[in-house]
Amino acid sequence: MDERQLTTAPHGHMLTNAAAWSADSRWIVYDTRSGTDGSVFDGTQIKRIEVETGRVEVLYESRHGACSGVVTASQVDDRVVFILGPERPTPDWQYGPARRQGIIVHTGRPGMAENLDARDLVPPFTPGALRGGSHVHLFSGDGRLVSFTSEDAFLEMAAGTATARLPATEQPERNLRGIGVSVCGKPVRVSAAHERNHGGSAFTVLVTALHDAPRPGSDEISKAFEEGWIGTAGYRRADGSRQRYALAFQGHVTTAAGTTIAEVFVVDLPDDPASLAEPGDGPLAGTMLRRPCPPRGVRQRRLTFTADRQHPGIQGPRHWLRSSPDGARIAFLLRDDAGLAQLVTVSPLGGELMQITRDPWGVASAFTWSPDGRRIAYAADGSVMTVDVETGMSRRVTPRPAEAAGSEHPRPEAVVFSPDGRRIAFMRRVVADGATHNQIFIVAALPAE
């Protein structure tokens, strides 16, 4: 077990749950949030470390009271993308789901940042701009698009002014979490009518259809979250043609019994990213009462129906749906009859669920696929594990915590294969000089059997 600790500095080191490696597998990108569980957004630096030499570079340092974090790397060039909280925060504009944005930096030009998504908080709203914030950004396989989750600051503020005396037709829709997509290289300018308005380097839209009160037993959703691109180049449709861009995500549905559970959904996007600028059933930018509407040609579909299981809905630790590189299988977690979270896959075309892991311990983390699509890496039973997707055979890649003096089990979020498939990056809590910090480790990925 060729395990190596990369970082030792006495501060936090946080990996994101995917795309933590540079495209050439030389570097790992991370942020500096202090808490070991990542829940406190207080980091101010985006860094990368060279795996072979241990050399650290600061790619970005936030200013004016802002914090930054949750960085991912493009797999085709030198861009990284991450969250930036509000600069010069005020009591009415603090960091939160609807008040953050995406930032892009080229690693060859550290410190030179560009806004990804634009923001416009003053009607009439600008097509291609959000009205709130974006979170956990991920480049598509070709680097042309960036996905994220988003919430709406305008509707969040409007909710405080709505009154029961207004008719239903005049009540604003709720601020609900949805999935957005930015088309890189298509800049958007907005007016300076609000101090929190800003332009962006990408044309940004929301692609999920949400409902304030989903009908019980229907495919309507009230929340879309924890998304991932399907395949590095999409997936094969039933007729053999290729769906070039698609996202898998978790969607909250209401069962016939009235409970809320998460199911697997897919949103298919047009083959030409420029088509995302074409309005669908409503304004791309939304109105004073409505959420922004998905573009024309976007198709949202439900893949799983788990309400009748002993443990219905997506279960287990927080995780993002991840697709095999060829796009044929989407992985997620369900609890088995014993209540243990196990890896399961489904085709983007729908159909039968395939259980992958059948271990006597539950999967304890988010996970990533190997570049050859044969294995999935995850944390379980205190170790980094891999499982052969075809055979279901799990293998322990790192020792149990008791065998790793001075450190605890892998943090249950980021277990990330390198693009060349040779290594897996992960975090551990390490105690040094009486202080505990997340540190970054790598381990050689065992070859597939």
C-alpha positions in Angstrom: 0.0 0.0 0.0 2.0 2.9 -1.4 0.4 5.7 0.7 2.0 9.1 1.0 1.1 12.3 2.9 1.5 15.3 0.6 0.7 18.3 2.8 1.9 19.1 6.3 1.2 22.8 6.7 -0.6 23.7 10.0 -3.9 24.7 8.3 -6.9 23.1 6.6 -6.6 21.4 3.3 -9.9 20.6 1.5 -10.3 18.5 -1.6 -13.4 18.7 -3.7 -15.2 15.4 -4.4 -14.2 15.2 -8.1 -11.8 16.8 -10.6 -9.2 17.5 -7.8 -6.3 16.6 -10.2 -4.9 18.6 -13.1 -5.5 17.1 -16.5 -1.9 15.8 -16.6 -2.1 14.2 -13.1 0.8 16.4 -11.9 -1.0 18.6 -9.5 -3.8 18.5 -7.0 -5.9 21.6 -6.3 -7.4 22.4 -2.9 -8.7 25.1 -0.6 -7.8 26.1 2.9 -11.1 25.9 4.9 -10.2 25.3 8.6 -12.9 23.0 9.7 -12.3 19.3 9.3 -15.9 18.7 8.1 -15.8 21.5 5.5 -19.0 23.1 6.8 -17.5 26.4 7.7 -16.7 28.5 4.5 -13.7 30.4 5.9 -10.8 29.6 3.5 -9.1 32.5 1.7 -6.7 30.7 -0.6 -6.9 28.4 -3.6 -3.8 26.3 -3.9 -2.2 23.5 -5.8 0.5 21.0 -4.9 2.8 19.3 -7.3 2.6 15.6 -6.5 6.2 14.6 -7.2 8.0 17.5 -5.6 5.6 18.8 -3.0 5.9 22.3 -4.4 2.8 24.5 -3.4 1.5 27.4 -5.5 -1.2 29.9 -4.5 -3.5 30.3 -7.4 -5.9 32.8 -5.8 -6.3 34.7 -2.5 -9.6 36.3 -1.8 -9.8 39.9 -0.6 -12.1 42.4 1.1 -13.6 39.9 3.6 -14.5 37.3 1.0 -13.7 33.6 1.3 -13.1 31.1 -1.4 -13.2 27.3 -1.8 -14.5 24.1 -3.4 -12.1 24.2 -6.4 -12.2 21.8 -9.4 -9.9 21.6 -12.4 -10.6 21.4 -16.1 -9.5 18.1 -17.7 -8.6 19.7 -21.0 -6.7 22.9 -20.1 -5.2 24.9 -17.2 -8.4 26.4 -15.8 -9.7 25.9 -12.3 -13.1 27.0 -11.0 -14.2 27.7 -7.5 -16.7 29.5 -5.2 -16.1 33.1 -4.1 -18.2 34.6 -1.3 -19.2 38.2 -1.1 -16.5 40.8 -1.0 -17.1 43.6 1.6 -20.0 41.6 3.1 -22.8 43.6 4.7 -25.5 42.5 7.3 -28.0 41.9 4.4 -25.5 40.3 2.0 -23.5 37.6 3.8 -22.2 34.3 2.4 -25.0 31.9 1.6 -26.4 29.6 -1.1 -28.0 32.5 -3.0 -25.0 34.9 -2.4 -21.9 33.4 -3.9 -20.5 33.1 -7.4 -18.1 31.1 -9.6 -14.6 32.3 -10.3 -12.2 31.0 -13.0 -8.4 31.2 -12.8 -5.8 29.9 -15.3 -3.0 28.2 -13.4 -0.5 29.8 -15.7 -1.7 33.2 -14.6 -2.2 32.9 -10.8 -4.2 35.7 -9.2 -5.9 36.8 -12.4 -9.5 35.9 -11.8 -12.6 36.2 -14.0 -16.2 36.0 -13.0 -17.9 32.9 -14.4 -21.5 33.6 -13.9 -23.0 37.1 -14.1 -25.6 38.4 -11.6 -28.5 40.8 -12.1 -30.8 41.7 -9.2 -32.8 44.5 -10.9 -35.7 43.9 -13.3 -35.9 43.5 -16.2 -33.4 40.8 -15.6 -30.6 40.0 -18.1 -30.7 36.7 -20.0 -27.5 34.8 -19.3 -27.2 36.1 -15.8 -28.3 34.6 -12.5 -30.2 36.4 -9.7 -28.3 34.6 -6.9 -25.4 32.3 -6.4 -23.6 29.2 -7.8 -22.0 26.3 -6.0 -19.7 23.3 -6.6 -18.7 23.9 -10.2 -17.6 21.2 -12.6 -16.4 21.4 -16.2 -17.9 19.2 -18.8 -15.5 16.7 -20.4 -14.7 19.0 -23.3 -14.4 22.1 -21.0 -17.0 24.1 -22.9 -19.6 24.0 -20.1 -19.6 24.3 -16.3 -22.4 22.8 -14.1 -23.3 24.0 -10.6 -26.2 24.2 -8.1 -27.9 27.6 -7.7 -30.3 29.5 -5.5 -32.1 32.7 -6.2 -31.4 35.8 -4.1 -34.2 37.8 -5.7 -36.9 35.3 -4.8 -35.3 34.8 -1.4 -35.7 38.5 -0.7 -39.2 38.6 -2.3 -40.4 35.9 0.1 -40.0 38.3 2.9 -42.3 40.8 1.3 -45.1 38.5 0.1 -48.3 38.6 2.2 -51.2 36.2 2.5 -53.6 38.9 1.4 -52.2 38.8 -2.2 -53.9 36.3 -4.6 -51.9 33.2 -5.5 -51.2 34.5 -8.9 -49.3 37.4 -7.4 -47.3 35.5 -4.9 -43.6 34.9 -6.0 -42.4 31.4 -6.5 -40.1 30.1 -3.8 -36.4 30.1 -3.9 -35.5 26.5 -4.6 -32.2 24.9 -5.3 -31.7 24.0 -9.0 -29.0 23.0 -11.5 -27.4 25.6 -13.7 -25.0 25.5 -16.7 -22.6 28.2 -17.9 -21.4 28.3 -21.5 -17.8 29.4 -21.4 -16.5 32.1 -23.7 -19.9 33.8 -24.1 -19.6 37.0 -21.9 -22.6 38.6 -20.3 -22.7 42.3 -19.3 -25.2 43.7 -16.8 -26.1 47.1 -15.5 -24.6 48.6 -12.4 -28.1 49.3 -11.0 -27.4 47.2 -7.9 -24.1 47.1 -6.0 -24.1 43.3 -6.1 -24.6 43.1 -9.9 -21.6 42.0 -11.9 -20.8 40.6 -15.4 -19.5 37.2 -16.2 -17.3 35.4 -18.8 -20.0 32.8 -19.5 -23.7 32.8 -20.5 -25.5 31.1 -17.6 -28.9 29.4 -17.5 -30.9 27.2 -15.1 -31.7 23.8 -16.7 -34.0 22.2 -14.2 -37.8 22.6 -13.8 -38.9 23.0 -10.2 -42.2 23.1 -8.4 -43.1 24.7 -5.1 -45.5 21.9 -4.3 -44.8 18.7 -6.4 -47.9 16.6 -6.9 -47.7 13.4 -4.8 -46.7 10.4 -7.0 -45.6 12.6 -9.9 -42.1 13.3 -11.4 -42.3 16.9 -10.3 -39.4 18.0 -8.1 -38.9 20.7 -5.5 -35.1 20.5 -5.4 -32.3 19.5 -7.9 -28.9 19.0 -6.5 -25.6 16.9 -6.3 -25.2 16.7 -10.1 -22.6 15.3 -12.4 -21.8 15.2 -16.1 -22.8 12.0 -17.8 -19.7 10.6 -19.6 -16.7 12.5 -20.8 -18.5 12.9 -24.1 -22.1 12.1 -23.2 -23.8 8.8 -23.7 -25.3 6.6 -26.4 -29.0 6.9 -27.0 -31.1 3.8 -27.6 -30.9 4.4 -31.4 -27.1 4.5 -31.2 -26.7 8.2 -31.7 -24.8 10.2 -29.1 -26.3 12.6 -26.5 -23.4 15.0 -26.2 -24.3 16.9 -23.0 -26.3 15.6 -20.1 -26.3 15.9 -16.3 -27.4 13.3 -13.8 -28.7 14.8 -10.5 -30.7 14.1 -7.4 -34.3 15.4 -7.4 -36.7 15.7 -4.5 -40.0 14.1 -5.3 -43.1 13.7 -3.2 -44.3 10.1 -2.9 -47.9 9.0 -3.2 -47.8 8.7 0.6 -46.7 12.4 0.9 -43.1 11.9 2.0 -40.1 13.6 0.3 -37.3 11.4 -1.1 -34.5 11.9 -3.6 -34.5 10.0 -6.9 -32.1 10.0 -9.9 -32.9 12.4 -12.7 -31.3 13.3 -16.0 -31.4 16.5 -17.9 -30.4 16.3 -21.6 -29.0 19.5 -23.1 -28.8 20.6 -26.8 -25.8 19.3 -28.7 -24.9 22.9 -29.6 -24.2 25.0 -26.4 -25.2 28.1 -28.2 -28.8 26.8 -28.2 -28.9 27.3 -24.4 -29.5 31.0 -25.2 -32.9 30.2 -26.7 -35.8 30.6 -24.3 -38.1 27.7 -23.7 -41.5 27.9 -21.9 -40.7 31.1 -20.1 -38.0 33.8 -19.7 -34.4 32.5 -19.2 -33.8 35.2 -16.7 -37.1 34.8 -14.8 -39.6 37.5 -13.8 -40.4 39.3 -10.5 -42.7 36.3 -9.6 -41.1 33.4 -11.5 -37.9 31.4 -11.3 -35.7 31.5 -14.5 -37.0 28.9 -17.0 -34.9 26.2 -18.8 -33.9 26.9 -22.4 -35.6 25.4 -25.4 -34.5 21.8 -26.1 -33.7 20.9 -22.5 -35.3 17.6 -21.5 -35.7 16.5 -17.8 -36.3 12.8 -17.1 -36.7 10.6 -14.0 -34.6 7.4 -13.9 -35.4 5.7 -10.5 -38.5 4.8 -8.7 -37.6 3.6 -5.2 -40.6 4.5 -3.1 -41.5 0.8 -2.5 -38.0 -0.2 -1.2 -37.5 -0.9 2.5 -35.3 2.2 2.5 -36.7 4.5 -0.2 -34.8 7.2 -2.0 -31.1 7.9 -2.4 -29.5 7.2 0.9 -26.1 7.3 2.7 -23.6 10.1 3.2 -23.8 13.2 1.1 -22.6 12.4 -2.4 -22.8 13.6 -6.0 -24.0 11.4 -8.8 -21.1 10.2 -10.9 -21.1 8.6 -14.4 -18.7 6.1 -15.9 -16.4 7.7 -18.4 -18.3 6.1 -21.3 -21.6 7.5 -20.0 -23.2 4.0 -19.8 -23.7 3.9 -16.0 -24.6 6.5 -13.3 -23.5 5.6 -9.8 -25.3 6.6 -6.6 -26.0 5.2 -3.1 -29.0 3.3 -1.8 -29.4 1.5 1.5 -29.7 -2.3 1.3 -32.2 -4.2 3.5 -29.7 -4.2 6.3 -29.6 -0.4 6.2 -26.0 -0.1 4.8 -25.3 2.4 2.0 -24.2 0.5 -1.1 -23.1 1.6 -4.6 -25.7 1.1 -7.2 -25.8 2.1 -10.9 -28.5 2.8 -13.5 -28.3 3.4 -17.2 -29.0 7.0 -18.4 -31.7 5.4 -20.5 -33.4 4.0 -17.3 -34.2 0.4 -16.5 -33.0 -2.0 -13.9 -30.8 -0.9 -11.0 -27.5 -2.8 -10.6 -26.0 -3.1 -7.1 -22.2 -3.0 -7.1 -21.0 -3.3 -3.5 -22.3 -5.9 -1.2 -20.0 -5.4 1.8 -20.7 -5.8 5.5 -20.0 -2.1 5.9 -21.6 0.9 4.3 -20.0 3.3 1.8 -19.0 6.3 3.8 -18.1 8.9 1.2 -18.6 10.4 -2.2 -16.8 8.5 -4.9 -15.1 8.6 -8.3 -14.7 6.3 -11.3 -11.3 5.2 -12.6 -10.6 6.6 -16.1 -11.0 3.1 -17.6 -14.4 2.8 -16.1 -13.6 -0.5 -14.4 -13.4 0.6 -10.7 -15.0 3.1 -8.3 -13.0 4.5 -5.4 -14.7 5.4 -2.1 -14.1 5.4 1.7 -15.6 2.6 3.9 -14.6 0.8 7.1 -12.0 3.4 7.8 -10.1 2.8 4.5 -9.9 4.0 1.0 -11.5 1.2 -1.1 -12.0 0.3 -4.7 -14.6 -2.0 -6.2 -14.5 -3.8 -9.5 -17.7 -2.6 -11.2 -18.3 -5.9 -13.1 -17.5 -8.4 -10.3 -18.5 -6.4 -7.2 -15.2 -7.3 -5.6 -14.0 -4.7 -3.1 -10.4 -4.2 -2.2 -8.8 -2.2 0.7 -6.3 0.3 -0.7 -5.3 1.9 2.6 -4.9 0.4 6.0 -7.4 0.8 8.8 -7.0 3.9 11.0 -5.4 1.9 13.8 -2.6 1.0 11.5 -2.0 4.7 10.5 -0.5 6.3 13.6 -1.4 9.9 14.3 -4.3 10.1 11.8 -7.9 9.3 11.5 -10.0 7.6 8.7 -10.4 9.3 5.3 -12.7 12.3 5.5 -16.0 11.2 4.1 -16.2 13.3 1.0 -13.3 13.3 -1.5 -11.7 10.1 -2.8 -10.6 11.1 -6.2 -8.9 9.0 -9.0 -6.1 10.8 -10.9 -6.8 11.2 -14.7 -4.0 8.7 -15.5 -5.6 6.1 -13.2 -2.4 5.6 -11.2 -3.3 7.2 -7.9 -6.1 8.2 -5.6 -6.2 11.4 -3.6 -8.0 11.7 -0.3 -7.9 13.6 3.0 -7.3 12.5 6.6 -7.5 14.4 9.8 -4.0 14.6 11.2 -3.0 15.6 14.7 0.3 17.6 15.0 1.5 19.8 17.8 -1.9 19.5 19.5 -3.9 20.7 16.5 -6.0 18.8 14.1 -6.1 19.6 10.4 -7.1 17.9 7.2 -4.1 16.8 5.2 -3.9 15.5 1.7 -2.7 12.0 1.0 -2.3 10.0 -2.2 -2.1 6.2 -2.6 -1.3 4.1 -5.5 -4.4 2.7 -7.1 -4.3 -1.1 -7.2 -4.6 -2.4 -10.8 -7.8 -4.0 -11.8 -7.9 -7.7 -11.5 
